[in-house]
């Protein structure tokens, strides 16, 4: 693990930077951290890629950063790539990480050589979703990260995962409980207030892979189809026996889709 302080954004991010070759950057889902990408590391390293996993502000080992937004996180990621001397990278994000990846595509398209959008969507929160975010914020204020074990965490994985891979739920619980109350609240505010990315999707010109778990109820397959349909030449892959955290629930299928995309589409 290393930390990088970014002077322009006045923010410090924790990351792991492993391997050589073409860089692939992974951005995690809420309420987890870069540890969620463990199942992807060895397959990508073995295939000759440089793998960079980043803790978003206030998650994992990245310090809390009051007032951060999805757009400011994208700006920080662009600066991080400069510091790491990465001219352009394939950037993959799941759920919240996908929102940041889309903001990077809008604000810093030169930083991208490819895009992987997993179990995410382009639209902003409607009034009902914003109200639910606020309810979750209040629950976390009262109970801390454990509040999410009662509400959000059970929705993140499919029944199929619960039955066939019970250890996945334990991994998610462990990653959730090691986050801070303030970090989670700041992220929920950033998620609640994020802009609508849909109008900018036709401007994306890099090879794009859209991935969705077939049983994802948070960002369902229909959302993924709409997302892929608005991006020129985007590929859409459904991950069987998986819900919202498809990279953890069916890593074999997820990794196969990612490696196939990288080997065919990223020159």
C-alpha positions in Angstrom: 0.0 0.0 0.0 1.1 3.5 -0.7 -0.4 7.0 -0.3 -0.2 9.8 -2.8 -0.9 13.4 -1.9 -2.3 15.4 -4.8 -1.4 19.1 -4.6 -3.9 20.4 -7.1 -6.9 18.6 -5.5 -5.4 18.9 -1.9 -6.3 15.3 -1.3 -4.5 12.1 -0.3 -5.4 8.7 -1.8 -4.3 5.3 -0.8 -3.6 2.7 -3.5 -1.9 -0.5 -4.5 0.1 -0.4 -7.7 1.2 -3.8 -8.9 2.7 -5.4 -12.0 3.9 -4.1 -15.3 2.3 -3.6 -18.7 -0.8 -1.8 -19.7 -2.4 -0.1 -16.6 -5.9 -1.1 -15.4 -7.3 1.0 -12.6 -10.2 -0.3 -10.4 -12.6 2.0 -8.4 -14.6 0.3 -5.7 -18.3 0.2 -4.8 -20.0 1.7 -1.8 -19.6 0.8 1.1 -16.4 -1.2 0.4 -12.8 -0.3 -0.5 -10.1 -1.4 -2.8 -10.0 -4.8 -1.0 -13.1 -5.8 -3.1 -10.8 -6.3 -6.1 -8.8 -9.1 -4.6 -10.3 -11.7 -7.0 -9.2 -9.7 -10.0 -5.6 -9.1 -9.0 -3.9 -12.4 -9.9 -5.7 -13.1 -13.2 -4.8 -9.6 -14.5 -1.2 -9.7 -13.2 -0.7 -13.1 -14.7 -2.0 -11.8 -18.0 0.7 -9.1 -18.0 -1.3 -6.0 -16.8 -0.4 -3.4 -14.3 -3.2 -3.3 -11.7 -3.9 -0.2 -9.7 -6.6 -0.3 -7.0 -7.6 3.0 -5.3 -9.4 3.8 -2.1 -11.8 6.7 -2.8 -11.9 9.5 -0.3 -12.7 8.4 3.2 -12.6 4.7 2.4 -10.1 2.1 3.3 -6.8 3.9 4.0 -7.7 7.1 2.2 -8.3 9.9 4.7 -11.7 11.5 5.1 -12.1 14.4 2.7 -15.1 16.6 3.6 -17.1 17.9 0.7 -15.7 15.6 -2.0 -18.0 15.0 -5.0 -18.1 12.4 -7.8 -16.6 15.1 -10.1 -13.8 16.0 -7.6 -13.0 12.3 -7.2 -12.6 12.1 -11.0 -10.4 15.1 -11.0 -8.2 13.5 -8.2 -8.0 10.3 -10.2 -6.8 12.2 -13.3 -4.1 13.9 -11.2 -3.2 10.6 -9.6 -2.5 9.1 -13.1 -0.3 12.0 -13.9 1.7 11.5 -10.7 2.0 7.8 -11.5 3.2 8.7 -15.0 0.3 6.9 -16.6 -0.7 8.8 -19.8 -3.9 6.8 -20.2 -5.4 3.8 -18.5 -8.3 1.4 -18.7 -10.5 2.5 -15.8 -13.0 0.1 -14.3 -15.6 1.0 -11.7 -18.3 -0.9 -9.9 -21.4 0.9 -8.7 -20.1 4.1 -7.0 -16.8 3.5 -8.7 -18.6 3.5 -12.0 -20.0 6.9 -11.3 -16.5 8.2 -10.8 -15.3 6.5 -14.0 -18.1 8.1 -16.0 -17.2 11.5 -14.5 -13.6 10.9 -15.5 -14.7 10.1 -19.1 -16.6 13.4 -19.2 -14.0 15.6 -17.5 -10.7 14.0 -18.5 -11.3 11.8 -21.6 -7.5 12.0 -22.4 -6.9 9.9 -19.2 -8.7 6.9 -20.6 -7.7 4.2 -23.0 -10.7 2.1 -22.1 -13.7 2.0 -19.7 -15.2 -0.9 -17.7 -18.6 0.0 -16.1 -19.8 -2.7 -13.7 -23.2 -2.8 -12.0 -23.7 1.0 -12.3 -25.9 3.5 -14.1 -25.6 6.9 -15.7 -28.6 8.7 -14.2 -28.7 10.9 -11.2 -30.8 10.2 -8.1 -34.5 11.1 -8.3 -36.4 12.6 -5.3 -37.2 9.2 -3.9 -33.6 8.0 -4.1 -32.3 11.2 -2.5 -34.7 10.7 0.3 -33.5 7.1 0.8 -29.9 8.4 0.9 -30.8 10.9 3.6 -32.5 8.1 5.6 -29.3 6.0 5.3 -27.2 9.0 6.5 -29.3 9.3 9.6 -29.1 5.6 10.3 -25.3 5.7 10.0 -25.1 8.7 12.3 -27.0 6.7 14.9 -25.5 3.2 14.5 -22.3 3.7 12.5 -21.3 1.3 9.6 -23.3 -1.5 11.3 -26.5 0.2 10.1 -25.7 -0.9 6.6 -25.7 -4.5 7.6 -29.4 -4.2 8.3 -30.4 -2.3 5.2 -28.0 -2.1 2.2 -25.7 -5.2 2.5 -28.4 -7.8 2.1 -29.4 -6.2 -1.2 -25.9 -6.3 -2.6 -25.7 -10.0 -3.5 -28.1 -12.5 -5.1 -29.8 -15.4 -3.4 -27.6 -17.6 -5.6 -24.5 -16.1 -4.1 -25.9 -16.5 -0.6 -26.5 -20.2 -1.2 -23.4 -21.2 -3.2 -20.7 -18.7 -1.9 -21.6 -17.7 1.7 -18.1 -16.4 2.2 -18.8 -13.5 -0.1 -21.3 -12.1 2.3 -18.7 -12.3 5.1 -16.2 -10.5 2.9 -18.7 -7.7 2.3 -19.6 -7.4 6.0 -15.9 -7.2 6.9 -15.1 -4.5 4.3 -18.2 -2.5 5.3 -17.4 -2.6 9.1 -13.9 -1.3 8.6 -15.1 2.0 7.1 -15.7 5.1 9.1 -19.0 6.7 9.9 -17.9 10.1 8.5 -16.4 8.5 5.4 -19.7 6.7 4.6 -21.8 9.9 5.2 -19.6 12.0 3.0 -19.9 9.4 0.2 -23.6 9.2 0.5 -23.8 13.0 0.1 -21.5 12.7 -3.0 -23.8 10.0 -4.4 -26.9 11.9 -3.7 -25.8 15.0 -5.4 -24.0 13.5 -8.4 -24.8 14.9 -11.8 -26.6 13.0 -14.6 -24.0 11.4 -16.8 -26.5 10.2 -19.5 -26.2 13.3 -21.8 -22.5 12.8 -22.1 -22.5 9.0 -22.9 -22.5 9.5 -26.7 -19.3 11.5 -26.4 -17.4 8.5 -25.0 -15.0 7.3 -27.7 -12.8 4.7 -26.0 -13.6 1.0 -26.0 -16.2 0.3 -23.3 -17.3 -2.8 -21.5 -20.6 -2.7 -19.5 -21.0 -5.6 -17.0 -24.1 -6.4 -14.9 -25.0 -9.3 -12.6 -28.1 -11.1 -14.0 -29.8 -10.8 -10.6 -28.7 -7.2 -9.8 -31.7 -5.5 -8.3 -30.0 -2.2 -7.5 -28.8 -1.4 -11.0 -30.7 -4.0 -13.0 -29.8 -5.4 -16.4 -32.2 -3.0 -18.1 -30.1 -0.1 -16.7 -27.0 -1.7 -18.1 -28.6 -2.2 -21.5 -29.6 1.5 -21.6 -26.1 2.5 -20.5 -24.4 0.3 -23.2 -26.9 1.5 -25.8 -25.8 5.1 -25.4 -22.1 4.5 -25.8 -20.7 3.9 -29.2 -19.7 0.3 -29.8 -20.0 -0.6 -26.1 -20.1 -4.3 -25.2 -22.6 -5.7 -22.7 -21.9 -8.8 -20.6 -24.3 -10.4 -18.1 -22.7 -12.2 -15.3 -24.7 -15.3 -14.3 -25.5 -16.2 -10.7 -24.6 -12.7 -9.5 -26.3 -9.6 -8.1 -24.9 -6.1 -7.6 -21.3 -7.1 -6.8 -20.7 -9.3 -9.7 -16.9 -9.2 -9.4 -17.1 -10.9 -6.0 -20.1 -13.1 -6.7 -18.9 -14.8 -9.8 -15.2 -13.7 -10.2 -14.5 -16.5 -12.8 -17.1 -15.1 -15.3 -16.2 -11.5 -14.4 -12.5 -12.0 -15.0 -13.1 -13.9 -18.2 -15.2 -11.0 -19.6 -12.6 -8.4 -18.5 -9.7 -10.3 -20.0 -11.5 -11.0 -23.2 -12.3 -7.3 -23.6 -8.8 -6.1 -22.8 -7.2 -8.6 -25.2 -9.6 -7.8 -28.1 -10.3 -4.1 -27.7 -7.3 -2.4 -26.0 -4.4 -2.0 -28.4 
